[in-house]
Every structure is written in structure tokens, then in C-alpha cells.
Amino acid sequence: MSIRLIRPTAEFAGQVMKYRQEMLANRDSFDGCAGLEDVQSFEEWVDFENRLKKKYGESCVPSEVFLAVRTNDERLVGIIDYRHPLSPFLLQYGGNIGYSVRPSERQKGYASEMLRQMLPICRAYGEKRVLVTCDKTNEASRKTILKNGGILENEVPDTVSLGSGGIIQRYWIDVSVSADS
């Protein structure tokens, strides 16, 4: 179950678009995918800054997008992004980090490992703690966050329809010290 986080490159263009197709076919939420659901090509997708600024306007913040690639066969198993700094919307609902795992690769521990590998990246950007949120009914995501040190701050009504449960849980993870120390 070894994975590595890498920046999107043309080498993975086909896999990214297959990931998109699989997520659409499963009617999944594209959490952490930097708007992959809105594009028709890899080239359009990787133009993150321009495309997302057009979509979100002034509330758009920089985003670091990574592909989670399984090391033994180079298969794209997930996508994760780190958004910084927190806009008012992200502070209330979306958090610093979003992630998803392709439906055919779920229940294998990839989300937990993706989040674990993302935390030192956040620390390298100067974060002391990061906010990760999930729908209250998303047990898998809740377990992923808790496994990585998430502390529940509160629950807020999902007035923006991000999930299906009507409540968003807001967790903070301390990244000020290395998990290895």
C-alpha cells in the first residue's frame, strides 16, 4: 500500500481523466480534486490558478494539488489538495485540505496515508495547524482525520450543501511538530 504524492504531470494525464470518469460514474464528490469535475481535458484541469480564479473570484486561494500514486504499479489512487490561506468559506466549511480516493481503490488505507504525507508539506509552508472537514455521515473520512491527529472543534450546519448529511465536522490537526519526533 505504498504511495507517493506527486505534482500532476502530463505522464498521468490519461489516468487523471480515467479517475474523473470513475468518480462521475460512481456519482462521487470530487473533494480535493481542484475542480476536476468541471473540465474536459487534463490540460484544462492543470491550469488551476486561472481556472479556479474565474470560478471562485476573490475567494480563491492558492492550492497545492498532488496525485497519490501507488509505487508498485504507478496507478493513480487518489487526489489531495492543500489550500492556503483559509478564506472565510474554507474556514467555515471546506478546510485547508481536501482529498478523495477513486472508488475502485477505497477501504485500503490510501486516504489516511495521503493525509499523513500531506501534513509535512503543510508544515513546510509554515502552517502550525490545518483544518480538515468532513460531512458528519462520512465515517471513512472521519476515521482518516482522527487517525492523523484531528481534534474535533465543532459541527456546523451545511448551509452550502457540501455533503449529504446536513452537518459539517471541523477538525484541527497540529502540524507544528513532526509526527516522527
C-alpha positions in Angstrom: 0.0 0.0 0.0 2.9 2.3 -0.5 2.1 5.6 -2.2 3.9 8.8 -3.0 2.4 12.3 -3.5 3.5 14.0 -6.8 2.5 17.1 -8.6 0.3 16.5 -11.6 2.3 15.9 -14.8 1.4 15.0 -18.4 2.6 11.5 -17.7 -0.5 11.0 -15.6 -3.0 12.8 -17.9 -4.8 9.7 -19.0 -5.0 8.4 -15.5 -6.4 11.7 -14.2 -9.1 11.6 -16.9 -10.0 8.0 -16.1 -10.1 8.9 -12.4 -12.6 11.6 -13.4 -14.7 9.1 -15.3 -14.7 6.7 -12.4 -15.8 9.4 -10.0 -18.6 10.6 -12.3 -19.8 7.0 -12.9 -20.0 6.5 -9.1 -21.7 9.9 -8.6 -19.0 10.8 -6.1 -18.0 14.2 -4.7 -14.7 15.5 -6.1 -13.2 16.5 -2.8 -9.6 17.7 -3.1 -9.7 17.4 -6.9 -9.4 21.2 -7.7 -12.4 21.2 -9.9 -11.7 18.1 -11.9 -15.4 17.6 -12.4 -15.7 20.9 -14.3 -13.1 20.1 -17.1 -13.0 18.0 -20.2 -9.2 17.6 -20.5 -6.1 17.3 -18.4 -4.6 20.4 -19.9 -7.6 22.4 -18.9 -7.5 20.9 -15.4 -3.9 21.7 -14.6 -4.4 25.4 -15.3 -5.5 25.5 -11.7 -4.9 29.2 -10.8 -6.5 30.7 -13.9 -9.5 28.4 -13.9 -10.2 28.4 -10.2 -9.9 32.2 -10.0 -12.6 32.5 -12.8 -14.8 30.1 -10.8 -14.3 31.5 -7.3 -13.3 35.1 -7.9 -11.8 36.9 -4.9 -12.5 33.9 -2.6 -10.0 31.8 -4.5 -6.8 30.9 -2.5 -3.6 29.2 -3.7 -3.9 25.4 -3.9 -1.2 22.8 -3.9 -2.6 19.7 -5.8 -1.0 16.3 -5.6 -1.7 12.9 -7.1 -1.4 9.9 -4.8 0.3 7.3 -6.9 0.8 3.7 -5.8 4.5 3.0 -6.0 4.4 -0.7 -7.2 2.4 0.0 -10.3 2.3 3.8 -10.7 -1.6 3.8 -10.5 -3.3 7.0 -9.5 -5.3 6.1 -6.4 -6.2 9.5 -5.1 -6.0 13.3 -5.3 -5.4 15.7 -2.5 -5.0 19.4 -2.3 -3.8 21.9 0.3 -5.5 25.3 0.2 -3.8 28.3 1.9 -4.5 30.6 3.5 -8.0 29.9 4.7 -10.7 32.1 3.1 -13.8 32.7 5.2 -15.6 30.0 3.3 -12.8 27.5 3.8 -12.5 28.4 7.5 -16.2 27.7 8.0 -16.8 24.7 5.6 -14.0 23.4 3.4 -10.8 23.4 5.4 -7.2 23.5 4.3 -7.1 20.0 2.9 -9.5 18.1 0.7 -8.9 14.6 -0.7 -10.6 11.8 -2.5 -9.8 8.2 -3.4 -11.0 6.6 -6.6 -13.9 4.2 -5.9 -12.1 1.1 -7.0 -9.3 1.8 -4.5 -11.2 2.6 -1.4 -11.0 0.8 2.0 -7.3 0.2 1.5 -5.9 2.9 3.8 -4.9 5.3 1.0 -6.8 8.3 2.3 -5.0 8.1 5.7 -1.7 7.7 4.1 -2.4 10.6 1.7 -3.3 12.9 4.6 -0.3 11.7 6.6 2.1 12.6 3.7 0.4 16.0 3.2 0.9 17.2 6.8 4.7 17.8 6.5 4.0 19.7 3.2 1.7 22.0 5.1 4.3 22.4 7.8 6.9 23.3 5.1 4.5 26.1 4.0 4.6 27.5 7.6 1.4 26.1 9.0 1.2 25.3 12.7 -2.2 23.6 12.3 -4.6 22.8 9.5 -8.3 22.5 9.3 -9.8 19.3 7.7 -13.6 19.0 7.5 -16.0 16.2 6.6 -19.6 15.5 6.3 -20.9 14.1 9.6 -22.2 11.0 7.8 -18.8 10.3 6.1 -17.4 7.7 8.6 -14.4 6.8 6.4 -13.2 10.5 6.3 -13.8 11.0 10.0 -11.6 7.9 10.7 -8.9 9.2 8.4 -8.9 12.6 10.1 -8.8 11.1 13.6 -6.0 8.7 12.6 -3.9 11.7 11.6 -4.4 13.6 14.9 -7.6 15.5 14.1 -9.3 17.1 17.1 -13.0 18.0 16.6 -13.6 21.7 17.2 -17.3 21.8 16.4 -20.0 20.9 14.0 -21.7 23.5 11.7 -24.9 23.3 9.6 -24.0 22.5 6.0 -25.9 25.6 4.6 -23.8 25.4 1.3 -24.7 21.7 0.5 -21.2 20.3 0.5 -22.3 17.0 1.8 -25.4 14.9 2.2 -25.7 14.8 6.0 -26.6 18.4 6.7 -23.7 18.8 9.2 -20.0 19.5 8.7 -17.5 18.4 11.3 -14.5 20.7 11.6 -11.2 19.1 12.8 -7.8 20.8 13.5 -4.6 18.9 13.1 -1.4 20.2 14.8 1.4 20.1 12.3 3.9 22.3 14.3 6.0 19.3 15.2 6.9 16.3 13.1 4.9 13.1 13.7 8.3 11.3 13.6 9.7 13.3 16.5 
